[in-house]
């Protein structure tokens, strides 16, 4: 179990101070993929509540599709319950500003736990939807399947696999050219040293193991698109009256890796008229991130 209190001591990277009230929830995000596409701002702005401001980067709005696994979900002491505290989740999100504070707006949060879906919809006013989901690792790839199956909302599917790119595997040096090796001195000969042989090829190493490839982990630099997409420490939701509520979160700076992905199906955005054209413009992988959260304000 992560040390949640120690996590709160790592806050120098935050754009603003931690909330001055007690946090109420924990969660861990694992095997996470950020897949992002950019759009003309007017396309995404039309889908937001009028009292939220769309955030843009260099004149473009961005939409992220984010599959991952959840663990340790719940209040302290209850974040271990089977079926509630660990499940796959897939989010569709964009980026907004409210009262000067950048955050995340979710179009959907598909999850494989019906209890978690009901609790999040009731307690956090978030658009959680139940989905049939499967997430497993095979030969270094995260294989992910999701099919939204929730009354009152259009279905949406995601089928694909992703991973950080494998590191370059060193190649063995080629063997020396074949030919007659020079002979040493004849018996009884004087003053003739044996000619050195050419360098021998080093022994070949074992084949690359089938486990998860390990790419370079790095933190985004301030002012970059990566930082703009990921380094946000609150979410926004609208209650039944249309009032905007803010939910604060805290975690260390995102430990990013470059990623590669192969997608067979991705229709999780179509319920909101968002058409994903072509391949994602950015892909990032995160092995694990531990998070604490506050109740909405």
N, C-alpha and C positions, 0 to 999 in steps of 0.2 A: 504494500500500500504506500503511495507517495506521502512524503512529509509536507502536508499542506501548509503548516505554519512556516516552514522554511521557504516555501514558494513565495510567500508574501514579503519576505525580506529581499527578494530580487525584483526591484522596481525602478532602477535607474533608467531603464530603457523606455519607460512609459511616457507618452506625450503629456499627461496630466496626472496629478496625485491619485493615490488609491482612495476609494470612498471612505468616509469617516464613520462608517457604521458596520456592524458585523456581517460577514458573508454567510450565506445560508446553504450553498450547494457545492458539490464537487463533481468533476467529470474528467475522464481521460479520453483523448482523441487519438486513435491509432490507425496506421496504414492509410493515411489520408492523401487524396489527390485533389489539387487545385487545377481545374481546367477552365480557362477563361476565354471569352469572346468579347469583342468590342462592338458597339452599336452607335448609330447617331443618337444624340441625347434625347431628341423628341420622341423616339420610339419607346424608350424606357420611362421617360418622365410621365407619359400618358398613363402608365400603369401604377403610379404611386398615389398615395393620399395627397390631397392638395396642400396640406400643412407640413409636408416633408419636402426638403430641397434635394434634388438629385446631385450627387457628387460626380465630377468628371475628372479625367486625367488627360491633359493636352487635348481637350475638346471632345473626348470620346467617353461614353458611358460603358460600363463593363458589367457582364453577367458571368457568374461562376457556377459551375456544376461541381459539387464537392461530395464524393463518396468516401466513407470511412467507417470505422468501428467505434462504438462507445463502450467504455468501462467505467466503473466506480461512480455511477450516476446516482445522485440522491443527496439528501441531507447527511451530515456527518453522523456516523453510527448506523445509518441505514443504506449506505451506498454499496451494498454487497448482495442485495436480494436478487435471486435468480429470476430472469425474465423481465426485470425492471431496471436493473443496474448495468446490464451488458447486452448490447444489440447493435446490428448494423443501422446506419443512418445515411441518408443522401439529401443534401440541401441544394436548393437553387437560390442564389442571392445576388443582390446588387448593392450599390454603395451610395450612402446618403449623408446629409448633414442636417442636424436639428439643433437650434439654439447655439450654433457655433461649434458643435462637437461632432466630428466624423464618426460614422458607425455603419452597421450592416442592416439591410432590410431583406427579409426572407420572403420569397414568393411561395416556397414550399419547403417542408422538412419531412421527408418520408422516413418512417421508422418501422422496425419489425416488432415492436412491443406495443400492443394495444393499450396496456396500462400507462406506459410512458406517454403515448400519444394523447390520451384523455387528460392526464395530469398536466401536460405542457399546454394544451389548448385552454384548460380551465385556469391554471395558475399564472401563465405567462402570455396569454392571448396570442400565441404563435400558431401559424398555419401548419400544424402537424397533421400528417395523414398516415394511415396504416398502409403498409406495403409488405408483400411477400419478398423476402430478401435472402441472399446468400453471399457470404464473403469468406474466401479461403485462399491460402497461399499454396501455390504449386510451382516448384522449380524456379523460385525467385520472382514469380509474378503474383500480384494480387488479382484474383479472379472475382469479379463482382457482378451480381445480378439483382435487379430490383424491378418489381411490378406493383405500381400503386393500385390499391384496391380499397377505396374509401368512398362511402356513400356521399353523393353531392359534389364530387369533383371529378373532372376528366382523368382517366387513367394515364399513366406515363411509365415508360420503361427505360431501363439502362442495362445494357449488357456489354461488358468489356473487360479488359485487363490492363494493369499498369504496374510500373516499377521505376525505381531510379535506374539510370543506365548503368550497365556493368562496367567496372573499371577496365582499362586496357590490360590485357594479359601479356606479360613479357614473352617474347619469342626467343627460343634458343638460338645461339649463334650457329651458322652453317658449318658443317664439318669441313676440315681442310681438303684441298683438292687431292684427288687420288693420283698416285704416281709412285715411282720407286723412291723409297726413302734413302737418303745418303747413308753409306756404310761407315762404320767406325774404322779406326786404324787397323791395318793388317797386323797380324801377330808379329812382334819384334820390331815394328816400325817405330821411329823416334820423331819427335817434334811435330806430329800431326794430331791435332785435337779432333775429337768426333764432332761432326757438323750437327748443330741442334735441329731437332725435328720441329716442324711447324706447330702452331698452337692447336691444342685439342679442344674440340667443342665441349662445353660444359654439359653435364647430364641433363636431360630433359626433366622438367618438373612434373608433378602429377597433373592430371587433367583438371580443368576448372571445376570446382565443386558446384553441385546443383542448387545450393542454398541461395539466400537473398543476396543480390549484388550490393556492394557497399560503395556508394558514390560519395563525393565530397559534401559534407554538411557545412552550410554557411548561413550567415545572417544578412538580410537585405540592407543595403546602404540607404541612408536618408535621402529623400527626393527621388528615388527610383520608382518605377511602376511596381516592382515587387513589394516594396515597403508600403506603397499606397494601397495595394490590394489586401495585404495581410495584417499590417500593424494597426489594427483597430480594436478598441477595448470596450466597445459597447454595441448593443443591438437595439433596434427599435421595433415596436409592435403597436398595433392599434386596437383599442378595446371596442366593445360593441357600440359605444357612443361616438367612435371615430377619434377619440383622444389618443394622442401619441404618448406612449410610455417607453421609458428607457431602462434597459437592463445592463448593468455594469458587469464586466468580467475581468479576470486577471490571469496572466500566464507569463512565462519567460518569452523572450523574443523568439519568433518562429524559427526552428532549426530546419531550414529548407534544403532540399536536394533537387537537382534537375530531374525531370521525369520523362518517361516515354509511355505512350498509351496506344492501345488498339481497341477501337470501339465498334461493336457490331450494331448496337441500337442505342439511340439517345433521344427520347421523345418526352423527357420529364419537364420541358419548358413549354410544350405546346398548349397546355391548358390556359396559358396567359398570352397566347398569340406570339410567343417568342420563337422564332425559327433560327436554329443554329446551323449556319452555313459553313461547310468546309471543316477543316481541322481546327482545334483550339489554337489560339494565338500564343498562349503561354501555358506551360505545364510545370507543376511543382509537386514534389512528394514530401511528406512529413511522416516519419516513423512513429513519433509519439509526442503528445503535448498534454501536460496536466493543467487543469483549469479550475479556478474557484469562481463562483458567481454570486451575485447579490440579487435580492428580490427586485421586482420592477419598481420604479419611482415615477 
